[in-house]
Amino acid sequence: MFQFKQFSINQDKTAMKVGTDGVLLGAWAPTEHQPYSILDIGTGTGLIALMLAQRTTAEQIDALEIEEEAYEQAVDNFENSSWSDRLFCFHAGLDEFIEEPEDEYDLIVSNPPFYAEDYKTENEQRDLARFQDALPFEDLVEAADLLLSENGILAVIIPYKDETRFIALAKDFDLFPARITRVKGTPTSEIKRSLLAFSRTTSENFPTDELIIETTRHQYTPEYIALTQDFYLKM
């Protein structure tokens, strides 16, 4: 079990454990527009949906998970939280979910699978969670275009090397950058991740910044502490 300040994550059934990427997106995703409805695509253990339940007053927080044991784990984690009445998990793939969309969402978040290499491991669960062919970026952006409300925001975390391609894909669906944060592990390391937020409004002057996680091993930067201290027990 992974214990946060206001909720806990059971993760014994699923291959993908709580990780920095999920915490980053859950803490960073823009909520200034006070979303009423939120969708977490590929929720895994339910981490990001739970973080957004803590951060917002959204009445409807839906999560989508295709892998059966991860889905069951997310349901348990939702039911054991203080926000169980606002959280709901669907056991379905994205293609199935968008066949008959019933709702629009003010915020869609996803920490999508992104190892696009051609090899697979022996662990089918981990492959499903980690390999991009399980949820191609194209499918994610197309779904966001279909499901986002007029003033809705799509927020994702992806490898920095894929940032330009993802932005170009989003533009094809008239989704434009609203905020970008590039993440480095240490001051001297290369940029590893991009946190991207998109809206239907084009802007030339959207905020772009950089987040460094640590100065040295386990010495976290003030910016990272400020972002995550509402969640991590020891921040």
C-alpha positions, -999 to 999 in steps of 0.1 A, spaced: 0 0 0 11 35 -8 -1 60 18 -8 96 9 -19 124 32 -56 120 24 -59 86 7 -41 54 2 -34 33 -29 -35 -5 -29 -14 -17 -58 -7 -53 -52 -28 -65 -81 -14 -43 -108 19 -42 -127 21 -4 -127 28 10 -92 25 46 -80 52 66 -97 65 102 -100 48 107 -134 13 101 -121 19 123 -90 33 151 -112 2 151 -135 -23 147 -106 -7 177 -88 -1 198 -120 -32 194 -141 -49 228 -144 -80 232 -123 -84 270 -122 -114 267 -145 -131 247 -116 -141 216 -136 -175 200 -128 -166 168 -147 -132 150 -150 -121 119 -170 -89 100 -162 -80 78 -192 -60 48 -183 -64 53 -146 -43 23 -134 -46 23 -96 -68 54 -97 -40 77 -84 -46 107 -106 -84 106 -103 -80 105 -65 -56 134 -65 -81 154 -85 -109 145 -62 -87 160 -34 -79 191 -54 -113 200 -68 -150 201 -60 -158 183 -93 -191 164 -89 -183 138 -115 -149 121 -117 -148 92 -142 -119 69 -148 -113 44 -176 -91 13 -173 -89 -16 -198 -68 -40 -177 -90 -61 -154 -69 -63 -123 -60 -26 -124 -96 -18 -129 -106 -38 -98 -78 -21 -78 -90 13 -89 -125 5 -78 -113 -6 -44 -91 25 -40 -121 47 -49 -144 30 -25 -119 33 3 -115 70 -2 -134 100 13 -147 108 -22 -163 75 -32 -196 92 -41 -178 113 -68 -155 86 -83 -166 60 -109 -144 36 -129 -153 21 -162 -138 -13 -173 -134 -6 -210 -110 5 -237 -110 40 -250 -124 29 -284 -154 13 -267 -159 42 -243 -162 68 -271 -186 47 -292 -216 63 -275 -203 92 -255 -229 104 -229 -210 131 -212 -186 160 -219 -157 166 -195 -142 199 -183 -109 182 -177 -94 151 -193 -62 137 -179 -40 109 -190 -6 94 -181 -5 73 -213 17 43 -221 47 56 -239 73 29 -245 70 27 -283 99 3 -288 92 -28 -308 100 -53 -281 77 -68 -255 84 -83 -221 70 -115 -207 47 -95 -185 15 -88 -204 1 -65 -177 32 -43 -177 32 -43 -215 -4 -32 -216 3 -4 -191 36 8 -206 35 3 -244 21 29 -266 2 6 -289 -22 0 -260 -32 37 -262 -17 55 -292 -14 93 -288 -36 97 -319 -65 78 -302 -60 99 -270 -62 132 -288 -91 122 -310 -110 111 -279 -103 144 -262 -116 163 -291 -148 143 -289 -153 143 -251 -140 178 -240 -165 205 -232 -162 238 -250 -139 253 -223 -124 219 -213 -87 211 -209 -67 181 -218 -36 175 -196 -10 147 -202 25 138 -192 47 123 -219 83 118 -228 100 151 -238 111 135 -270 75 132 -280 64 167 -272 66 182 -307 47 153 -322 20 154 -296 15 191 -300 12 187 -338 -13 159 -334 -34 180 -310 -34 209 -335 -49 186 -361 -80 184 -338 -80 221 -330 -65 216 -295 -38 241 -287 -11 244 -259 -23 263 -229 6 255 -206 38 235 -208 61 224 -180 93 205 -188 106 182 -161 142 174 -152 154 150 -125 183 172 -114 197 206 -125 223 189 -147 202 161 -162 184 163 -195 147 171 -198 129 138 -193 91 146 -193 67 172 -207 35 182 -188 12 195 -215 -22 212 -212 -44 219 -242 -76 239 -248 -97 248 -278 -84 283 -277 -53 292 -296 -28 314 -277 7 326 -286 15 335 -250 8 304 -230 30 299 -199 61 276 -203 84 267 -175 108 240 -162 105 219 -131 135 203 -114 127 175 -90 159 171 -69 191 191 -64 208 160 -51 195 125 -42 164 130 -20 170 167 -17 139 180 -34 136 215 -49 112 240 -33 92 240 -65 87 202 -64 78 203 -27 53 231 -33 37 211 -61 34 178 -42 33 186 -5 -5 183 -3 -1 146 -12 32 130 -1 33 122 37 69 133 41 69 165 21 
